[in-house]
C-alpha cells in the first residue's frame, strides 16, 4: 500500500494523440520574425485551455476565452504560450486522447477561432507552442476504428497488437488502467492492443514508416499555419520493441525507466528533424527526455540535429513523499542538470505544470501569511536560472492546491482509477484521498482565478471542475491594484530577465551547497556578475556574504521593502533577492 501511495504521489501524466493527414489546406496566419535560438530567451507560459477562460457559459474554457485575455498575457512579460491539447477528443484524459489531430475540439471552438487566436498572439509578439501527442491516439480515432475492424486492415500496423492465440501477452504496466494492465483484449479480432496509459489511449506503432509519415504531414499542417513550436508529449515512450520481450518486475516505481529511451528513438527524432523540424524556425521540447543528463544530452546536442531543449522530471520528483522535501535535494538536482548543459544543449526550468500539484503548495508555503512571499520567491528562482523558464498558468498569482476531500470532486482519470484500485484491494481510501489532496494533478487544473465574482470570473455557468474557494481574495483583479502582489512581482521578474542577458546566458555557480534553508547562486556573463539569494523557510535567517562578493547598488529584485546586507544578509521568511555584484 505504501508503494502504491508513493506512486500516486509521483504519477506524472501521460497523454496521447494522433493526426490525420487529409485536412483542409491551412489558412496562413503569418509568422513572427524570429532570430535563431529565440527559444533560449523566451519565457514560456503554459496555458490549460479547459480552465483558463470560458466565453460561452458552458463551464469549459475555450479559445475565444483565451482571445479575450491576450492583452493580459502580453502584460505579464511572457514571450511564448504553450497550449495543452485543443484537438478533437472524447476527453477520456482531458484532451490527451486525440480523435482527430487536425480538428479543434468543439467545446473549445472552431478552426476559425484558432486562426484568430494565432493572429492575435502574433500581433502582440507572442509565440504559440502546441502539444504534439503521438505516443498514442484516442480509441475513437479513425485509424484505430479501422485497425480493430480486421487483422487485414491497412491501419492494423498503426498500433500494437498481440494475437490471443499466442497466449497472454508479456506483462506491461499502465499508470492509468484500473487494473494497471497495459494490454486490453479486443474481441473483434481476438487480439490484445497496447495502451501505456488509459484503455482508451492505444499506443501508436512508430516502427511503421507509414504512421511516421502521417505524423509528419500533420505537423506540417500546423507549422504552415504559423505556429512556433511543439512540446512533445510522452515522446520518450514512442520507441518500442515490437517483439515485446519480457520485462519482469514492472511496477509503479520502475515502469517509466523501463519504457524510456527504447530502440530507434533517436532515429525517429533525426528523421523528424530532417523531414520537418529543420525547415521551420521553431522551438521543440520533449517531455521526459532522458532518464539522466547524459541521455538527455542526446536529444539536444546541436550536432545531433534532434530537438532544442529537454524537459525532465527529476526536479519535480523532489518531495513526492509524505515528508516535506529537503532544499539540499532540490539544489543538488538543479545544479547537476545545469552542470551537464553548461557548454552545450539547453534545458527547461519549471516547478509546476498540469501534471503536478501547485508549486506554491508543494515547494512554497500556502499558509495565508507566507503564500505571497513564497510564490514570489519561487517565481524569482524560475526566472533567474539558466534555461528556458516555464510558468504554469495561475502560478504568477500564487494559486494553491484545492485539496478535494471527496472522490466525487476529482476529474483526473488517473486519480479516479487509482481510487477504484485501492477500493478493490481493500486499501485505505482515507489515506488515498489524503495523498491526492497533496499531489493530485487536479490541484493545478482548477479554474483560473480572475476576480471575486461568481466562479472567480471564469464562467457564467457551472465550472467543469470546482473553483478553489480562496478565489475571493486570491485573484488577478485584486493583485492588479497591489504594487507588491505576486502578479506584479512576476512582471518585474520577467522584465528583469529581458533586460539582463546575464540571467539568460550567464554561468551558474551554486554557493553554500549544504545550507538547508538558503539557496544562493551567482550568474556570470563576461564582466557582469549577479547574486541570487533565496530564503526557503518561514523563519528569519542570517546568511554571511562569502568573501570576495560585494553587492553593487540596490537590488534588481526584492520581494520585501528592505534588505540588510553587510556583512551578513538578514533575510525575512521567503525573501528573494537579486543583486548585481561589483
C-alpha positions as CSV (number, residue, x, y, z in Angstrom):
1,X,0.0,0.0,0.0
2,X,2.8,2.4,0.8
3,X,4.4,1.8,-2.6
4,X,1.1,2.4,-4.3
5,X,0.7,5.7,-2.4
6,X,4.2,6.8,-3.3
7,X,3.4,6.0,-7.0
8,X,0.2,8.0,-6.8
9,X,2.2,10.9,-5.5
10,X,4.7,10.8,-8.3
11,X,2.4,9.9,-11.1
12,X,3.2,12.4,-13.8
13,X,0.8,12.3,-16.6
14,X,0.6,10.9,-19.9
15,X,-1.2,11.6,-22.9
16,X,-1.7,10.9,-26.5
17,X,-2.8,11.8,-29.8
18,X,-2.8,11.3,-33.3
19,X,-3.2,13.0,-36.5
20,X,-4.9,12.7,-39.8
21,X,-3.2,13.8,-43.0
22,X,-6.2,14.7,-45.0
23,X,-7.3,18.1,-43.5
24,X,-8.3,21.1,-45.5
25,X,-5.4,23.4,-46.6
26,X,-4.1,25.5,-43.9
27,X,-5.1,29.2,-43.7
28,X,-1.9,31.1,-43.3
29,X,-1.9,33.3,-40.2
30,X,1.6,34.7,-40.7
31,X,4.7,34.0,-38.7
32,X,6.8,36.2,-36.4
33,X,10.3,37.3,-37.4
34,X,12.4,35.4,-35.0
35,X,16.2,35.2,-34.6
36,X,17.9,31.9,-34.3
37,X,17.8,30.4,-30.8
38,X,15.0,32.7,-29.8
39,X,13.6,30.0,-27.6
40,X,16.6,30.4,-25.2
41,X,15.4,34.0,-24.4
42,X,11.7,33.5,-24.2
43,X,9.6,32.8,-21.1
44,X,7.0,30.1,-21.7
45,X,3.6,30.4,-20.2
46,X,1.8,27.0,-20.0
47,X,-1.9,27.6,-20.5
48,X,-4.5,24.9,-19.7
49,X,-7.4,25.8,-22.0
50,X,-10.1,24.0,-20.2
51,X,-9.6,26.0,-17.1
52,X,-8.4,29.4,-18.3
53,X,-11.4,31.4,-19.5
54,X,-14.9,30.3,-20.6
55,X,-16.6,32.6,-23.2
56,X,-20.0,31.0,-23.7
57,X,-21.1,29.9,-20.2
58,X,-20.8,26.1,-20.7
59,X,-18.3,25.9,-17.8
60,X,-15.4,24.9,-20.0
61,X,-12.6,27.2,-21.0
62,X,-12.3,27.8,-24.8
63,X,-10.3,29.5,-27.5
64,X,-12.4,32.7,-27.5
65,X,-11.9,32.9,-23.8
66,X,-8.1,32.9,-24.4
67,X,-8.5,35.5,-27.2
68,X,-10.2,37.8,-24.7
69,X,-7.2,37.5,-22.3
70,X,-4.4,38.1,-24.8
71,X,-3.7,41.6,-23.5
72,X,-3.2,40.1,-20.1
73,X,-0.8,37.5,-21.3
74,X,1.2,40.3,-23.1
75,X,1.2,42.4,-19.9
76,X,2.9,39.8,-17.7
77,X,6.0,39.7,-19.8
78,X,5.9,36.1,-21.2
79,X,7.0,35.5,-24.8
80,X,5.5,32.2,-25.7
81,X,2.3,30.3,-24.8
82,X,2.2,26.5,-24.7
83,X,-1.4,25.3,-25.1
84,X,-2.4,21.9,-23.7
85,X,-4.2,19.9,-26.4
86,X,-7.1,21.6,-28.1
87,X,-7.7,18.9,-30.7
88,X,-10.8,16.8,-31.2
89,X,-11.1,14.4,-28.4
90,X,-13.7,12.4,-26.4
91,X,-11.9,13.7,-23.3
92,X,-11.1,10.4,-21.5
93,X,-7.8,12.1,-20.4
94,X,-8.7,15.8,-20.7
95,X,-7.8,16.1,-24.4
96,X,-4.7,13.9,-24.4
97,X,-6.8,11.2,-26.1
98,X,-7.0,12.7,-29.6
99,X,-9.5,11.5,-32.2
100,X,-8.6,14.0,-34.9
101,X,-5.4,15.9,-34.8
102,X,-6.4,18.4,-37.5
103,X,-9.7,19.5,-36.0
104,X,-10.5,21.6,-32.9
105,X,-12.5,20.1,-30.0
106,X,-16.0,21.6,-30.4
107,X,-16.0,22.5,-26.7
108,X,-13.0,24.8,-27.4
109,X,-14.3,26.3,-30.6
110,X,-13.5,26.2,-34.3
111,X,-10.5,26.3,-36.6
112,X,-11.5,29.9,-37.4
113,X,-11.2,30.7,-33.7
114,X,-7.8,29.1,-33.7
115,X,-6.7,31.2,-36.6
116,X,-7.9,34.3,-34.9
117,X,-6.1,33.3,-31.7
118,X,-2.8,32.8,-33.6
119,X,-3.1,36.1,-35.4
120,X,-3.9,37.9,-32.1
121,X,-0.9,36.3,-30.4
122,X,1.5,37.2,-33.3
123,X,0.2,40.8,-33.4
124,X,1.2,41.1,-29.8
125,X,4.6,39.4,-30.3
126,X,3.6,36.3,-28.5
127,X,4.6,32.9,-29.9
128,X,2.3,29.8,-29.8
129,X,3.6,26.3,-28.9
130,X,1.3,23.3,-29.3
131,X,1.2,19.9,-27.7
132,X,2.3,17.1,-30.0
133,X,0.8,13.9,-28.6
134,X,1.8,11.0,-30.8
135,X,2.7,8.2,-28.4
136,X,-0.9,7.2,-28.6
137,X,-4.3,8.3,-30.0
138,X,-7.9,8.0,-28.9
139,X,-9.7,4.7,-29.5
140,X,-12.2,6.9,-31.4
141,X,-9.6,8.0,-34.0
142,X,-10.4,6.7,-37.4
143,X,-7.1,4.8,-37.6
144,X,-7.9,2.7,-34.6
145,X,-11.5,2.1,-35.7
146,X,-10.1,0.8,-38.9
147,X,-7.3,-1.1,-37.2
148,X,-9.6,-3.1,-34.9
149,X,-12.1,-3.9,-37.7
150,X,-9.9,-6.6,-39.2
151,X,-6.5,-8.1,-39.0
152,X,-6.1,-7.3,-42.7
153,X,-6.9,-3.6,-42.3
154,X,-4.2,-1.3,-43.8
155,X,-4.3,0.5,-40.5
156,X,-3.7,-2.6,-38.4
157,X,0.1,-1.8,-38.1
158,X,-0.6,1.8,-36.9
159,X,-1.0,0.2,-33.5
160,X,0.5,-2.7,-31.4
161,X,-1.4,-6.0,-31.3
162,X,-0.8,-9.3,-29.7
163,X,-2.9,-12.2,-31.2
164,X,-4.8,-14.1,-28.5
165,X,-3.8,-17.4,-30.0
166,X,-0.2,-16.7,-28.8
167,X,-1.4,-16.6,-25.2
168,X,-1.3,-13.9,-22.7
169,X,1.0,-11.0,-23.9
170,X,4.2,-10.2,-21.9
171,X,3.3,-8.1,-18.9
172,X,3.3,-4.3,-19.4
173,X,2.3,-1.8,-16.7
174,X,-0.2,1.0,-17.2
175,X,-0.4,4.1,-15.0
176,X,-4.0,4.9,-15.9
177,X,-5.6,1.4,-16.2
178,X,-7.8,0.5,-13.2
179,X,-6.0,-2.9,-13.2
180,X,-2.6,-1.4,-14.1
181,X,-2.5,-3.7,-17.1
182,X,-1.3,-2.1,-20.4
183,X,-2.9,-4.8,-22.6
184,X,-6.7,-4.8,-23.4
185,X,-8.4,-7.8,-25.0
186,X,-10.5,-6.8,-28.1
187,X,-12.9,-9.5,-29.2
188,X,-13.5,-8.1,-32.7
189,X,-10.2,-9.6,-33.9
190,X,-9.4,-11.8,-30.9
191,X,-6.3,-9.8,-30.0
192,X,-4.9,-7.6,-27.3
193,X,-3.9,-4.0,-28.0
194,X,-1.3,-2.0,-26.1
195,X,-2.1,1.1,-24.1
196,X,0.6,2.5,-21.8
197,X,-1.9,5.0,-20.5
198,X,-5.7,4.8,-20.4
199,X,-7.5,1.9,-22.0
200,X,-8.9,4.5,-24.4
201,X,-5.4,5.6,-25.5
202,X,-4.0,2.9,-27.7
203,X,-0.3,3.3,-28.5
204,X,0.8,4.2,-32.0
205,X,3.3,1.9,-33.7
206,X,6.3,4.1,-34.6
207,X,8.0,1.1,-36.2
208,X,5.6,1.7,-39.1
209,X,7.0,4.2,-41.6
210,X,3.5,5.0,-42.9
211,X,2.5,6.1,-39.4
212,X,5.5,8.3,-39.1
213,X,4.7,10.0,-42.4
214,X,1.2,10.6,-41.2
215,X,2.6,12.3,-38.2
216,X,5.0,14.5,-40.3
217,X,2.1,15.6,-42.6
218,X,0.1,16.6,-39.5
219,X,3.0,18.6,-38.1
220,X,3.4,20.5,-41.4
221,X,-0.3,21.3,-41.3
222,X,0.1,23.3,-38.1
223,X,3.6,24.7,-38.8
224,X,2.3,26.0,-42.2
225,X,-0.4,27.9,-40.2
226,X,2.5,29.7,-38.5
227,X,2.7,28.1,-35.0
228,X,6.0,28.5,-33.3
229,X,6.8,25.0,-32.0
230,X,5.9,21.7,-30.4
231,X,6.0,20.4,-26.8
232,X,6.2,16.6,-27.5
233,X,4.1,14.7,-25.0
234,X,5.3,11.3,-23.7
235,X,7.7,11.1,-26.6
236,X,10.2,9.2,-24.5
237,X,7.9,6.2,-24.8
238,X,7.3,6.0,-28.5
239,X,10.1,3.6,-29.4
240,X,9.1,0.0,-28.6
241,X,10.5,-3.4,-29.5
242,X,7.5,-5.0,-31.4
243,X,8.5,-8.5,-30.2
244,X,7.8,-7.3,-26.6
245,X,10.5,-9.1,-24.7
246,X,9.7,-9.9,-21.1
247,X,10.1,-7.1,-18.5
248,X,9.8,-8.9,-15.2
249,X,9.0,-7.0,-12.1
250,X,7.4,-3.9,-13.7
251,X,5.6,-1.8,-11.1
252,X,4.7,1.8,-10.3
253,X,8.3,2.7,-9.2
254,X,10.2,1.4,-12.3
255,X,7.9,1.4,-15.3
256,X,9.0,4.8,-16.6
257,X,12.7,3.8,-16.7
258,X,11.8,0.5,-18.4
259,X,9.8,2.2,-21.1
260,X,12.1,5.2,-21.6
261,X,14.6,5.5,-24.4
262,X,13.5,2.5,-26.4
263,X,15.2,1.2,-29.6
264,X,15.3,3.6,-32.6
265,X,14.1,6.6,-30.6
266,X,16.8,8.9,-31.8
267,X,16.5,7.5,-35.4
268,X,12.9,8.7,-35.3
269,X,13.8,12.1,-33.9
270,X,16.6,12.6,-36.5
271,X,14.2,11.6,-39.3
272,X,11.6,14.1,-37.9
273,X,14.2,16.8,-37.8
274,X,15.3,16.1,-41.4
275,X,11.8,16.0,-42.8
276,X,10.0,18.6,-40.8
277,X,11.7,20.5,-37.9
278,X,14.7,21.8,-39.8
279,X,12.5,23.6,-42.3
280,X,11.0,25.9,-39.7
281,X,12.4,28.4,-37.1
282,X,10.6,26.8,-34.2
283,X,11.0,25.6,-30.6
284,X,10.9,21.9,-29.8
285,X,10.9,20.3,-26.4
286,X,10.3,16.7,-25.4
287,X,8.7,15.7,-22.2
288,X,10.8,13.3,-20.1
289,X,13.7,13.5,-22.5
290,X,16.3,11.1,-20.9
291,X,16.5,9.4,-17.6
292,X,19.6,11.3,-16.7
293,X,21.6,14.3,-18.0
294,X,23.7,12.1,-20.2
295,X,20.7,10.6,-22.0
296,X,19.0,14.0,-22.1
297,X,22.0,15.5,-24.0
298,X,21.4,13.0,-26.8
299,X,18.2,14.8,-27.5
300,X,19.6,18.4,-27.6
301,X,23.2,18.3,-28.6
302,X,23.1,20.6,-31.6
303,X,25.4,18.3,-33.6
304,X,22.8,15.5,-33.4
305,X,20.1,17.6,-35.0
306,X,17.1,16.4,-33.0
307,X,15.4,18.8,-30.5
308,X,16.1,22.2,-28.9
309,X,15.6,21.5,-25.2
310,X,14.9,18.9,-22.5
311,X,12.0,18.8,-20.1
312,X,13.0,16.4,-17.3
313,X,11.1,15.2,-14.2
314,X,13.8,14.9,-11.6
315,X,13.3,18.3,-10.0
316,X,9.5,17.9,-9.7
317,X,10.1,14.5,-8.3
318,X,11.8,16.0,-5.2
319,X,9.3,15.9,-2.3
320,X,7.0,13.2,-3.6
321,X,6.9,11.6,-0.2
322,X,4.8,12.1,2.9
323,X,7.7,14.1,4.4
324,X,8.4,17.7,3.3
325,X,11.2,18.0,0.7
326,X,14.8,18.9,1.6
327,X,16.1,22.1,0.0
328,X,19.5,20.4,-0.4
329,X,17.9,17.8,-2.6
330,X,16.4,20.5,-4.8
331,X,19.8,22.3,-5.0
332,X,21.6,19.1,-5.9
333,X,19.2,18.3,-8.8
334,X,19.1,21.7,-10.4
335,X,22.9,22.1,-10.0
336,X,23.6,18.7,-11.5
337,X,21.5,19.3,-14.5
338,X,22.9,22.8,-15.1
339,X,26.4,21.4,-15.0
340,X,25.6,18.9,-17.6
341,X,24.4,21.6,-20.0
342,X,27.0,24.3,-19.1
343,X,28.7,24.1,-22.5
344,X,26.1,22.8,-25.0
345,X,22.5,21.9,-25.1
346,X,19.7,23.7,-23.4
347,X,17.1,22.8,-20.7
348,X,13.7,23.8,-19.3
349,X,13.3,25.3,-15.9
350,X,10.0,24.6,-14.2
351,X,8.3,23.6,-10.9
352,X,4.6,23.5,-11.9
353,X,2.6,22.0,-14.7
354,X,-0.8,20.4,-15.5
355,X,0.7,17.1,-14.2
356,X,1.9,18.5,-10.9
357,X,0.3,20.0,-7.8
358,X,0.5,23.8,-7.4
359,X,4.2,24.8,-6.9
360,X,3.3,27.2,-4.1
361,X,1.7,24.4,-2.1
362,X,4.4,21.9,-2.8
363,X,7.7,23.9,-2.8
364,X,6.5,27.1,-1.1
365,X,4.2,27.7,1.9
366,X,0.5,28.2,1.1
367,X,-0.5,29.4,4.6
368,X,-2.0,32.9,4.2
369,X,0.9,34.6,6.0
370,X,3.5,33.1,3.7
371,X,1.7,32.3,0.4
372,X,2.6,35.5,-1.4
373,X,6.2,35.7,-0.4
374,X,6.9,32.1,-1.1
375,X,5.2,32.3,-4.5
376,X,7.3,35.4,-5.3
377,X,10.5,33.5,-4.2
378,X,9.6,30.5,-6.5
379,X,9.0,32.8,-9.5
380,X,12.2,34.6,-8.8
381,X,14.0,31.3,-8.8
382,X,12.5,30.2,-12.1
383,X,13.3,33.5,-13.8
384,X,16.9,33.7,-12.6
385,X,18.1,30.2,-13.6
386,X,19.9,29.2,-16.8
387,X,17.5,27.6,-19.2
388,X,14.1,28.5,-20.5
389,X,11.6,29.2,-17.7
390,X,8.1,27.7,-17.8
391,X,5.4,29.3,-15.8
392,X,2.1,27.4,-15.4
393,X,-1.0,29.5,-15.6
394,X,-2.0,30.8,-12.1
395,X,1.5,30.4,-10.6
396,X,2.0,34.1,-11.5
397,X,-0.8,34.7,-8.9
398,X,0.4,32.2,-6.4
399,X,-2.6,29.9,-6.8
400,X,-2.7,27.0,-4.4
401,X,-3.9,23.4,-4.1
402,X,-7.6,22.9,-3.7
403,X,-7.2,19.6,-1.8
404,X,-10.6,17.9,-2.6
405,X,-11.7,15.6,0.2
406,X,-14.3,13.8,-1.8
407,X,-13.5,11.5,-4.8
408,X,-16.7,12.9,-6.5
409,X,-14.9,16.2,-7.0
410,X,-12.0,14.7,-8.9
411,X,-11.9,14.6,-12.7
412,X,-8.5,13.1,-13.4
413,X,-8.7,9.6,-14.9
414,X,-5.5,8.6,-13.0
415,X,-7.0,9.7,-9.7
416,X,-10.3,8.0,-10.3
417,X,-8.8,4.7,-11.5
418,X,-6.4,4.8,-8.6
419,X,-9.3,5.2,-6.1
420,X,-11.1,2.1,-7.7
421,X,-7.9,0.1,-7.4
422,X,-7.4,0.9,-3.8
423,X,-11.0,0.1,-3.1
424,X,-10.9,-3.2,-4.9
425,X,-7.8,-4.2,-2.9
426,X,-9.3,-3.3,0.4
427,X,-6.8,-0.5,0.9
428,X,-7.3,2.7,2.9
429,X,-9.5,5.1,1.0
430,X,-8.9,8.0,3.5
431,X,-5.2,7.6,3.1
432,X,-5.6,7.6,-0.7
433,X,-7.6,10.8,-0.5
434,X,-5.1,12.4,1.8
435,X,-2.4,11.7,-0.7
436,X,-4.4,13.1,-3.5
437,X,-5.1,16.3,-1.6
438,X,-1.4,17.0,-1.7
439,X,-0.3,15.5,-5.0
440,X,-3.3,15.1,-7.4
441,X,-3.0,16.7,-10.8
442,X,-6.4,18.2,-10.4
443,X,-4.9,20.6,-7.9
444,X,-3.4,22.5,-10.8
445,X,-6.4,22.2,-13.1
446,X,-9.0,24.3,-11.1
447,X,-10.2,27.4,-13.0
448,X,-8.0,30.5,-13.2
449,X,-9.0,33.0,-10.6
450,X,-9.7,36.2,-12.4
451,X,-11.8,38.1,-9.8
452,X,-14.1,37.8,-6.8
453,X,-17.3,37.4,-8.8
454,X,-19.1,34.1,-9.0
455,X,-16.8,31.2,-10.1
456,X,-13.8,33.6,-10.0
457,X,-14.9,35.2,-13.3
458,X,-14.0,32.0,-15.1
459,X,-17.5,31.2,-16.3
460,X,-21.1,32.3,-16.0
461,X,-22.2,28.7,-15.9
462,X,-21.2,25.7,-13.8
463,X,-17.4,25.0,-14.0
464,X,-16.3,21.6,-15.2
465,X,-14.3,21.3,-12.0
466,X,-14.7,23.3,-8.8
467,X,-13.1,26.6,-8.2
468,X,-10.7,27.0,-5.3
469,X,-12.7,28.7,-2.5
470,X,-9.8,31.1,-1.8
471,X,-10.6,33.0,-5.1
472,X,-12.5,35.6,-3.2
473,X,-9.2,37.1,-2.0
474,X,-6.6,35.4,-4.3
475,X,-7.4,36.6,-7.8
476,X,-5.9,38.6,-10.7
477,X,-8.1,41.7,-10.3
478,X,-7.2,42.2,-6.7
479,X,-3.5,41.7,-7.5
480,X,-3.5,44.2,-10.3
481,X,-4.0,47.1,-7.8
482,X,-1.4,45.8,-5.3
483,X,2.1,47.0,-6.2
484,X,3.7,44.3,-4.2
485,X,1.4,41.5,-5.3
486,X,2.7,38.1,-6.6
487,X,1.4,39.2,-10.0
488,X,3.3,42.5,-10.2
489,X,6.4,40.9,-8.7
490,X,6.2,38.4,-11.6
491,X,6.0,41.2,-14.1
492,X,9.1,42.8,-12.5
493,X,10.9,39.5,-12.7
494,X,10.1,38.9,-16.4
495,X,11.1,42.4,-17.2
496,X,14.4,42.0,-15.3
497,X,15.2,38.8,-17.2
498,X,14.5,40.5,-20.6
499,X,16.8,43.5,-19.7
500,X,19.7,41.4,-18.5
501,X,21.2,38.7,-20.7
502,X,23.3,37.5,-17.8
503,X,20.2,35.9,-16.4
504,X,19.6,34.1,-19.6
505,X,23.1,33.0,-20.8
506,X,25.3,33.6,-17.7
507,X,27.2,30.8,-16.0
508,X,25.5,29.4,-12.9
509,X,27.5,28.8,-9.7
510,X,26.0,27.3,-6.5
511,X,27.0,28.9,-3.2
512,X,26.7,27.3,0.3
513,X,25.5,23.9,-1.0
514,X,25.0,22.4,2.4
515,X,22.8,25.2,3.8
516,X,19.3,23.6,4.5
517,X,17.4,26.9,4.2
518,X,19.2,29.2,1.8
519,X,19.6,28.7,-1.9
520,X,22.2,31.1,-3.2
521,X,24.0,31.2,-6.5
522,X,25.7,33.6,-8.9
523,X,25.2,34.2,-12.7
524,X,28.1,35.4,-14.6
525,X,28.4,36.7,-18.2
526,X,31.7,38.4,-19.2
527,X,32.4,41.1,-16.6
528,X,28.8,41.1,-15.3
529,X,28.0,39.1,-12.2
530,X,24.7,38.7,-10.3
531,X,23.9,37.2,-6.9
532,X,20.6,35.5,-6.2
533,X,19.8,34.7,-2.5
534,X,16.6,32.8,-1.6
535,X,15.4,32.0,1.9
536,X,13.3,28.8,1.6
537,X,11.9,29.0,5.1
538,X,9.3,30.6,7.2
539,X,11.9,32.0,9.7
540,X,14.2,35.0,9.5
541,X,17.7,33.7,8.5
542,X,21.1,35.3,8.5
543,X,23.5,34.5,5.7
544,X,27.1,35.7,5.7
545,X,28.2,37.1,2.4
546,X,31.0,34.9,1.0
547,X,34.4,36.5,0.8
548,X,35.0,38.3,-2.5
549,X,31.4,39.0,-3.2
550,X,30.5,42.7,-2.9
551,X,27.0,43.9,-3.8
552,X,26.7,47.0,-6.1
553,X,23.8,49.3,-5.5
554,X,20.2,48.4,-4.8
555,X,18.7,45.0,-5.5
556,X,17.4,44.4,-9.0
557,X,14.6,42.5,-7.4
558,X,13.4,42.1,-3.8
559,X,10.1,40.8,-2.6
560,X,10.4,42.8,0.7
561,X,10.8,46.6,1.0
562,X,14.2,46.4,2.6
563,X,17.3,44.3,2.9
564,X,20.1,44.3,5.5
565,X,23.3,43.2,3.6
566,X,26.5,44.0,5.3
567,X,28.4,42.0,6.3
568,X,25.6,39.5,6.7
569,X,22.3,39.2,4.8
570,X,19.3,39.3,7.2
571,X,16.6,37.6,5.2
572,X,12.9,37.6,6.1
573,X,10.8,34.5,5.7
574,X,10.7,33.5,2.0
575,X,12.7,36.6,1.0
576,X,14.1,36.5,-2.5
577,X,16.9,39.0,-3.6
578,X,18.7,39.6,-6.9
579,X,21.7,41.9,-6.7
580,X,24.4,43.0,-9.1
581,X,28.0,42.3,-7.8
582,X,31.0,44.5,-8.2
